Amino acid sequence: MANKIKVKLILELRDAHMSQNSIAATRNMSKSSVSEVCKIADEKRIRYADVKELSEDEVYQMFFPDKYTDLSGLYELPVYDQVHSELKKVGVTLKLLWKEYKADCQAKGCMPVGYSKYCEDYGKYVERQALTNHLIHKPGIRCEVDWSGPTMKYVDSNTGEIVKVYLFVATLPYSQYSYVEPCLDMKQNTWLRCHINMYQFFDGVPVRTVCNNLKVGVIKHPKEGDIILNNAYEELGNHYCTAIMPTGVRKPKHYRRKNVISNLSLN
């Protein structure tokens, strides 16, 4: 199973105009395997768009029906309603739950599904259950910022003192490319400095910088009427030509990346 050709991936990279040699070199695949997939794709006139919604396993079966073997019965399948419930807890990530699931499978003497498959199937579970709305993001438009829920600590090597650290977290929702900065406090100057460092790290500024309704940035956010930003925060937005946009009051779905980026420090 581990040595099966990743047909869907090859089609995706080919559709992105990568050469067969480049695909083989960058994905540690044999040139003959890549060539074989491309040949079959040409013969059957199959493009990546035709198989985009299929799993890697389904695409492989389409290309190599004689070689395909369904091994799904050998795996201990995760219970995704339990996974979804556990993810609501602070500090719990899919990676952590997968590791626990893997250890449980090993203790039972059965095979666990891989991490990528685990994440893929959980995503399908969420869609089937209509547990959330899928937001379409465009690159460079939006950046989401906040303080992470869990804090961290370190020991000062000079004094032996245990120091609490707060995490400023930011993410670009389109790519989930993220920035994390540890801070000794959550004061206004620190908040602003983190934004400046974030823009430098991303080497650019988004059209909108979306924040939670934090006191260091937002003075007033009525259900109706104008939002009143902290003067310094508003000036920072004007300087960098980005619109500072607090999320809707008591509407967490406007701000979906908080849990994603808050868990970065825990992986």
C-alpha positions as CSV (number, residue, x, y, z in Angstrom):
1,M,0.0,0.0,0.0
2,A,2.8,2.4,0.9
3,N,4.5,1.8,-2.5
4,K,1.4,2.6,-4.6
5,I,1.9,5.2,-7.3
6,K,0.4,8.5,-6.2
7,V,-1.6,9.0,-9.4
8,K,-3.7,11.9,-8.3
9,L,-0.7,13.9,-7.1
10,I,1.1,13.3,-10.4
11,L,-1.9,14.5,-12.4
12,E,-2.1,17.6,-10.1
13,L,1.5,18.5,-10.6
14,R,1.3,17.8,-14.3
15,D,-1.7,20.1,-14.5
16,A,0.5,22.8,-12.9
17,H,2.9,22.4,-15.9
18,M,5.6,20.5,-14.1
19,S,7.7,18.3,-16.3
20,Q,7.8,14.5,-15.7
21,N,11.4,14.7,-14.6
22,S,10.6,17.5,-12.1
23,I,7.7,15.5,-10.7
24,A,9.9,12.5,-10.2
25,A,12.8,14.4,-8.7
26,T,10.8,16.6,-6.3
27,R,8.4,13.9,-5.1
28,N,10.9,11.0,-4.8
29,M,9.1,9.0,-7.5
30,S,10.6,6.9,-10.3
31,K,10.6,8.4,-13.7
32,S,9.0,5.2,-15.1
33,S,6.1,5.5,-12.7
34,V,5.5,9.1,-13.6
35,S,5.8,8.4,-17.3
36,E,3.4,5.4,-17.0
37,V,0.7,7.6,-15.3
38,C,1.1,10.4,-17.9
39,K,0.8,7.8,-20.7
40,I,-2.4,6.3,-19.4
41,A,-3.8,9.8,-18.7
42,D,-3.2,10.8,-22.3
43,E,-4.7,7.5,-23.6
44,K,-7.8,7.8,-21.5
45,R,-7.9,11.6,-21.8
46,I,-8.0,12.1,-18.0
47,R,-7.0,15.4,-16.5
48,Y,-6.6,16.5,-12.9
49,A,-10.0,18.3,-13.0
50,D,-11.7,15.0,-13.8
51,V,-10.4,13.3,-10.6
52,K,-10.1,16.3,-8.3
53,E,-13.0,15.2,-6.1
54,L,-11.9,11.6,-5.9
55,S,-9.6,10.1,-3.3
56,E,-6.0,9.0,-4.2
57,D,-7.2,5.4,-3.8
58,E,-10.1,5.8,-6.2
59,V,-7.8,7.4,-8.8
60,Y,-5.3,4.6,-8.5
61,Q,-8.0,2.1,-9.1
62,M,-9.1,4.0,-12.2
63,F,-5.6,3.9,-13.6
64,F,-4.5,0.4,-12.4
65,P,-7.6,-1.7,-11.9
66,D,-5.6,-5.0,-12.2
67,K,-3.2,-3.9,-9.5
68,Y,-5.7,-2.5,-7.0
69,T,-6.4,-4.3,-3.8
70,D,-8.8,-3.0,-1.2
71,L,-7.2,-3.2,2.2
72,S,-9.7,-1.0,4.0
73,G,-10.9,-4.0,6.1
74,L,-7.5,-4.3,7.7
75,Y,-7.6,-0.8,9.2
76,E,-9.1,0.3,12.5
77,L,-11.2,3.2,11.4
78,P,-11.4,6.4,13.5
79,V,-14.7,7.4,15.1
80,Y,-15.0,11.0,13.8
81,D,-17.9,12.1,15.9
82,Q,-15.6,11.6,18.9
83,V,-12.8,13.3,17.1
84,H,-15.0,16.3,16.4
85,S,-16.1,16.5,20.1
86,E,-12.5,16.3,21.3
87,L,-11.4,19.1,19.0
88,K,-13.6,21.5,20.9
89,K,-11.2,21.3,23.9
90,V,-8.5,23.9,24.3
91,G,-5.1,22.6,23.1
92,V,-6.4,19.5,21.3
93,T,-5.3,19.1,17.7
94,L,-5.9,16.6,14.9
95,K,-2.2,15.6,15.2
96,L,-2.6,14.9,18.9
97,L,-5.7,12.8,18.4
98,W,-4.1,10.9,15.5
99,K,-1.2,10.0,17.7
100,E,-3.5,8.7,20.4
101,Y,-5.5,6.8,17.8
102,K,-2.3,5.3,16.3
103,A,-1.1,4.2,19.8
104,D,-4.5,2.6,20.5
105,C,-4.4,0.7,17.1
106,Q,-0.9,-0.6,17.9
107,A,-2.0,-1.8,21.3
108,K,-4.9,-3.7,19.6
109,G,-2.6,-5.1,16.9
110,C,-4.4,-3.5,14.0
111,M,-3.3,-1.0,11.4
112,P,-4.0,2.8,11.8
113,V,-4.7,5.0,8.8
114,G,-2.0,7.6,8.0
115,Y,-2.2,11.1,9.3
116,S,-3.0,12.7,5.9
117,K,-5.8,10.2,5.3
118,Y,-7.0,10.8,8.9
119,C,-7.3,14.6,8.2
120,E,-8.9,14.0,4.8
121,D,-11.6,11.7,6.2
122,Y,-12.3,14.1,9.1
123,G,-12.8,16.9,6.6
124,K,-15.3,14.7,4.7
125,Y,-17.1,13.9,7.9
126,V,-17.5,17.6,8.7
127,E,-18.9,18.3,5.2
128,R,-21.3,15.3,5.4
129,Q,-22.6,16.4,8.8
130,A,-22.9,20.0,7.7
131,L,-21.1,21.0,10.9
132,T,-19.7,24.2,9.4
133,N,-19.9,26.4,6.3
134,H,-17.0,26.4,3.9
135,L,-15.5,29.8,3.4
136,I,-13.8,30.6,0.1
137,H,-10.7,32.7,0.6
138,K,-8.6,34.5,-1.9
139,P,-4.8,34.9,-1.6
140,G,-3.5,38.1,-0.1
141,I,-7.0,39.5,0.9
142,R,-7.3,38.5,4.6
143,C,-5.0,37.9,7.6
144,E,-6.4,36.9,11.0
145,V,-4.7,37.8,14.2
146,D,-5.2,37.1,17.9
147,W,-3.6,36.0,21.1
148,S,-3.4,32.3,21.4
149,G,-5.6,30.7,24.1
150,P,-2.9,28.5,25.8
151,T,0.2,30.2,27.3
152,M,3.7,28.8,27.4
153,K,6.5,29.0,30.0
154,Y,10.3,29.0,29.9
155,V,13.0,29.0,32.6
156,D,15.3,31.9,32.7
157,S,18.8,30.3,32.5
158,N,20.3,33.2,34.5
159,T,17.9,33.4,37.4
160,G,16.0,30.1,37.3
161,E,12.7,32.1,37.2
162,I,9.7,30.5,35.4
163,V,8.4,33.1,33.0
164,K,5.0,33.0,31.3
165,V,4.9,33.7,27.6
166,Y,1.9,34.8,25.6
167,L,1.7,33.9,21.9
168,F,0.7,36.3,19.2
169,V,-0.7,34.3,16.3
170,A,-1.6,35.2,12.7
171,T,-2.6,33.3,9.6
172,L,-3.4,33.8,6.0
173,P,-6.6,31.7,5.6
174,Y,-6.0,30.9,1.9
175,S,-2.8,29.0,2.5
176,Q,-2.8,28.7,6.3
177,Y,0.7,30.1,6.2
178,S,1.1,31.4,9.8
179,Y,3.3,33.6,12.0
180,V,3.8,33.1,15.8
181,E,5.6,35.4,18.1
182,P,6.2,34.8,21.9
183,C,5.6,37.9,24.1
184,L,6.1,38.7,27.7
185,D,2.9,40.7,27.9
186,M,-0.3,41.5,25.9
187,K,-0.1,45.3,26.1
188,Q,-0.8,47.7,23.3
189,N,2.8,48.4,22.3
190,T,3.5,44.6,22.1
191,W,0.3,44.1,20.0
192,L,1.4,46.8,17.6
193,R,5.0,45.6,17.4
194,C,3.8,42.0,16.6
195,H,1.8,43.4,13.7
196,I,4.8,45.1,12.3
197,N,6.9,42.0,12.7
198,M,4.2,39.9,11.1
199,Y,4.0,42.1,8.0
200,Q,7.7,41.9,7.6
201,F,7.6,38.2,8.0
202,F,4.9,37.8,5.4
203,D,6.8,40.3,3.2
204,G,3.6,42.0,2.4
205,V,0.4,43.4,3.8
206,P,-3.1,42.0,3.3
207,V,-6.1,44.0,2.2
208,R,-7.8,43.3,5.5
209,T,-6.4,42.5,8.9
210,V,-9.1,40.7,10.9
211,C,-8.8,40.8,14.7
212,N,-10.9,39.7,17.6
213,N,-12.6,42.4,19.8
214,L,-9.5,42.9,22.0
215,K,-9.3,45.9,24.2
216,V,-5.8,46.7,22.9
217,G,-7.2,47.2,19.5
218,V,-11.0,47.9,19.7
219,I,-12.6,50.4,22.0
220,K,-16.2,49.9,20.9
221,H,-18.0,47.5,18.5
222,P,-21.7,48.0,18.7
223,K,-24.2,45.7,16.9
224,E,-25.2,48.8,14.9
225,G,-23.2,51.9,14.2
226,D,-19.5,52.6,13.6
227,I,-16.7,50.5,15.1
228,I,-14.3,52.6,17.2
229,L,-10.7,51.4,17.0
230,N,-7.9,52.3,19.4
231,N,-6.1,55.4,17.8
232,A,-2.7,53.7,17.7
233,Y,-4.2,50.6,16.1
234,E,-6.1,52.7,13.5
235,E,-3.0,54.6,12.7
236,L,-1.0,51.4,12.2
237,G,-3.7,50.2,9.7
238,N,-3.6,53.5,7.9
239,H,0.2,53.5,7.7
240,Y,0.3,50.0,6.2
241,C,-2.8,50.6,4.0
242,T,-4.7,47.6,5.5
243,A,-8.3,47.7,6.8
244,I,-8.5,46.7,10.4
245,M,-11.7,44.7,10.8
246,P,-12.9,43.3,14.1
247,T,-15.0,40.2,13.9
248,G,-18.8,40.4,14.5
249,V,-19.7,40.5,18.2
250,R,-20.4,36.9,19.5
251,K,-20.0,35.5,16.0
252,P,-17.1,33.1,16.1
253,K,-17.7,31.8,12.6
254,H,-16.5,35.1,11.3
255,Y,-13.1,34.2,12.7
256,R,-12.6,30.6,11.9
257,R,-8.8,30.4,12.0
258,K,-8.3,31.2,15.7
259,N,-8.2,27.5,16.8
260,V,-6.0,26.5,13.9
261,I,-3.3,29.0,14.6
262,S,-3.6,28.8,18.3
263,N,-2.7,25.1,18.1
264,L,0.5,25.7,16.2
265,S,2.5,26.0,19.4
266,L,1.3,22.6,20.6
267,N,2.5,20.6,17.6
